[in-house]
Amino acid sequence: MTALLAVRDAVVTYPRTAAEGGPVTAVDGVSFDLDAGGIVGLVGESGCGKSSLGRAILGLVPLAAGAIQWRGQRIDTLPRRSFRPLRRELQLVFQDPTASLDPRMTIAESVAEPLRSLVPELSAAGRVARVEAILDEVGLARELTGRFPHQLSGGQLQRAGIARALAVDPAFLVCDEPVSALDVSVQGQIVNLLARIRRERGLACLFISHNLAVVARLAERILVMHRGRIVESGPRDEILAAPRHPYTRMLLDSVPEVDPLSARRLIARHTEALDTASPPGLTP
């Protein structure tokens, strides 16, 4: 069966002057498959190329080499105009919703914006109904929808950002460090929200994070990225129980250790906390 998403030997480079040493390679020969409804966690330290890979899949940065296929069709070579219809299927949840939401728009207007752009056949009344339904789905109180981004908390803003990505009913989400700017209790609520939405909608997801505990909570399969390359990949439980690459072991060992708990037990405990962090209905 053909994978929903297939990344083959992807390379992403950014230009630098000759004096700076020439182009820098952010992603260096990455390959993986993702099936419909599946979730892959991409973990690694800041600057390792995680976000560049996610943006290349979405056509936001070009590939220098390799290929990306969606539903069996190569999409990395499509011109911008031809890529546009795919925006309804491929969406991004940003790390910082404050930067991704227009400060001049209310929350309802921001969530409706992709509908106006990508689903023009939807009537004005249809847009209003869709926005209300999605905001209910992400647990954002109706009284907040007329407010502007600066009037919401970080957790509420991330819920709005998720709603905006879901508005066009995508099949695939790239979640780029979506909880890194939030405190741990709110992280748990957003992770649980994403897990529920993915399960109920049958979404495929690439979840990008430097936090192995968060990735372990969500992902079925983990890719460990270091200096632009995938150095280890496999089922979540195997990666956590018996990491083979020294960098993966370093990521595990870098979890703050409080005696007598080992790093791995700390990850398990933090994952448990994420599972139970929030009573239903709260929207911090």
C-alpha positions in Angstrom: 0.0 0.0 0.0 1.3 3.5 -0.9 2.2 5.6 2.1 0.1 8.8 2.5 3.4 10.8 2.8 6.8 9.6 1.6 9.9 11.6 2.1 13.0 10.4 0.2 16.6 11.5 0.7 15.4 15.1 1.5 18.0 17.8 1.6 17.4 21.4 2.6 20.1 24.0 2.3 20.3 27.7 3.1 22.6 30.2 1.3 25.6 31.8 2.9 28.3 33.9 1.4 31.6 32.4 0.4 33.2 34.2 3.3 30.8 32.5 5.7 31.7 29.1 4.2 29.1 28.6 1.5 25.6 27.1 1.9 24.6 25.4 5.2 22.8 22.1 5.1 19.9 22.0 7.5 18.4 18.6 6.4 20.8 16.0 5.0 19.3 13.0 3.2 16.2 12.3 5.4 13.7 9.5 4.4 10.6 8.3 6.1 7.0 7.2 5.4 3.8 8.1 7.2 0.5 6.2 6.7 -3.0 7.7 6.9 -4.0 8.3 10.5 -0.4 7.7 11.7 1.7 9.9 13.9 5.5 10.2 13.8 7.5 12.1 16.4 10.5 14.0 15.2 12.8 14.8 18.1 16.2 16.6 18.4 17.9 19.6 19.9 17.2 23.2 18.6 18.9 23.8 15.2 19.1 20.2 14.2 16.9 20.7 11.1 13.5 19.6 12.4 11.5 22.6 11.5 13.2 22.9 8.1 12.1 19.4 7.3 8.5 20.2 8.3 8.4 23.3 6.2 9.9 21.5 3.2 7.1 18.9 3.4 4.6 21.8 3.3 6.3 23.5 0.4 7.4 26.5 2.5 11.1 25.9 1.8 12.5 24.2 -1.3 14.4 20.9 -1.4 17.9 21.1 -2.7 17.7 17.3 -3.4 15.5 14.3 -2.8 11.7 14.0 -3.2 8.4 14.4 -1.3 5.3 12.4 -2.3 1.8 13.0 -1.2 -0.8 10.3 -2.0 1.8 8.9 -4.5 2.3 12.2 -6.3 5.5 14.1 -6.1 4.8 17.5 -4.7 8.2 19.1 -4.0 8.6 20.1 -7.7 5.1 21.6 -8.0 4.9 25.3 -8.9 3.3 27.5 -6.2 0.0 27.8 -8.1 -0.3 24.0 -8.4 0.6 23.5 -4.7 -2.2 25.8 -3.5 -5.0 23.1 -3.7 -2.9 20.9 -1.4 -3.1 23.6 1.4 -6.5 22.2 2.2 -4.9 18.8 3.0 -1.6 19.9 4.5 -1.6 22.3 7.5 0.8 23.6 10.1 0.4 24.3 13.8 3.0 26.9 14.7 5.3 27.0 17.8 4.3 30.6 18.6 0.6 31.3 17.9 1.2 35.0 18.9 3.4 35.4 15.8 1.1 33.3 13.5 -2.2 35.1 14.4 -2.9 38.5 12.9 -3.0 41.0 15.9 -5.6 43.1 13.9 -8.1 40.2 13.6 -10.3 38.7 16.2 -9.9 35.0 17.0 -13.1 34.2 14.9 -11.7 36.2 12.0 -8.4 34.4 12.1 -10.0 31.0 12.2 -12.2 32.0 9.2 -9.4 33.4 7.1 -8.2 30.0 5.6 -11.9 29.2 4.8 -12.2 32.4 2.8 -8.9 31.7 1.0 -9.1 27.9 0.5 -12.8 27.0 0.6 -14.3 29.9 -1.4 -17.4 27.9 -2.2 -18.5 28.1 1.5 -21.1 30.7 2.1 -20.7 33.4 4.8 -23.2 31.6 7.0 -21.4 28.3 6.4 -18.1 29.9 7.5 -19.6 31.2 10.7 -21.1 27.7 11.4 -17.8 26.0 10.6 -15.8 28.4 12.9 -18.2 27.9 15.8 -18.0 24.1 15.4 -14.2 24.1 15.3 -13.8 26.5 18.3 -16.1 24.2 20.3 -14.0 21.2 19.2 -10.8 22.7 20.5 -12.5 23.8 23.8 -12.3 27.6 23.2 -15.1 29.4 25.0 -17.5 31.3 22.6 -17.1 34.5 24.6 -13.4 34.6 23.6 -13.9 34.5 19.8 -14.5 38.2 19.5 -11.3 39.1 21.3 -7.9 39.8 19.8 -4.8 37.7 20.3 -3.2 40.0 23.0 -6.3 39.4 25.1 -5.9 35.6 25.4 -3.5 33.4 27.4 -0.9 31.3 25.7 -3.0 28.1 26.0 -6.0 29.8 24.6 -4.0 31.2 21.7 -2.6 27.8 20.9 -6.1 26.4 20.8 -7.0 29.1 18.4 -4.0 28.2 16.3 -5.0 24.6 16.2 -8.6 25.6 15.2 -7.2 27.7 12.4 -5.2 24.7 11.1 -8.3 22.4 11.3 -10.7 24.8 9.7 -10.1 23.5 6.2 -10.4 19.8 7.3 -6.9 18.7 6.5 -5.6 15.1 6.3 -2.1 15.9 7.7 -0.8 18.2 10.3 2.8 19.3 11.0 2.9 20.3 14.6 6.1 22.3 15.1 7.0 22.6 18.8 3.3 23.4 19.6 3.8 23.3 23.4 7.3 24.5 23.9 6.3 28.0 24.9 3.7 26.8 27.5 4.0 25.8 31.1 3.8 22.1 31.9 0.2 22.0 33.1 -1.0 23.8 29.9 1.3 21.6 27.8 -0.6 18.6 29.1 -4.0 20.1 28.1 -2.7 20.9 24.5 -1.1 17.5 24.1 -4.3 15.8 25.2 -6.3 18.0 22.8 -4.1 17.1 19.9 -4.2 13.4 20.8 -8.0 13.5 20.9 -8.5 15.5 17.7 -6.0 13.2 15.8 -7.9 10.1 17.0 -11.4 11.5 16.3 -10.5 12.9 12.9 -8.1 10.2 11.8 -5.4 12.8 11.0 -1.9 11.9 10.1 0.7 14.0 12.0 4.3 14.9 12.1 4.9 16.1 15.7 8.2 18.0 16.1 9.7 18.6 19.5 12.9 18.8 21.5 11.0 17.3 24.4 11.2 13.5 24.4 8.5 13.1 27.1 6.0 15.0 25.0 6.9 13.0 21.8 6.6 9.8 23.8 3.1 10.7 24.9 1.8 11.2 21.3 4.0 9.4 18.8 3.7 5.8 17.7 7.1 6.0 16.0 10.0 8.2 16.8 12.7 9.7 14.5 15.7 11.1 16.3 17.4 13.9 14.3 21.0 15.1 14.8 22.8 17.7 12.6 20.3 17.3 9.8 20.2 13.5 9.7 18.0 10.8 11.2 20.3 8.9 13.5 17.8 6.5 14.9 14.2 5.5 14.2 11.7 2.9 15.4 8.6 2.2 17.4 8.3 4.5 20.5 8.6 1.8 23.1 11.7 0.3 21.5 13.4 3.7 21.3 12.7 4.5 24.9 13.6 1.0 26.3 16.7 0.3 24.3 18.2 3.3 22.4 21.0 2.3 20.1 22.6 5.6 19.1 24.7 7.6 21.5 22.7 10.8 20.7 19.4 9.1 21.6 20.9 8.0 24.9 22.1 11.5 25.5 18.6 12.8 24.9 17.3 10.3 27.4 20.0 11.0 29.9 19.6 14.8 29.6 16.2 14.6 31.3 16.8 16.2 34.8 17.4 13.3 37.2 16.1 13.5 40.7 17.4 10.6 42.8 16.2 7.9 43.1 14.4 8.2 39.8 16.3 7.4 36.6 15.8 9.6 33.5 13.6 7.0 31.9 11.3 6.9 34.9 11.2 10.7 34.9 10.0 10.6 31.3 7.4 8.0 32.2 6.2 10.2 35.1 6.1 13.3 33.0 4.2 11.5 30.3 1.7 10.3 33.0 1.3 13.9 34.1 0.5 15.0 30.6 -2.1 12.3 30.4 -3.9 13.6 33.5 -3.0 17.3 33.5 -6.3 18.8 32.7 -9.9 18.4 33.7 -12.2 18.6 30.7 -13.5 22.0 29.6 -10.7 24.2 30.9 -9.1 26.6 28.4 -6.1 28.4 29.9 
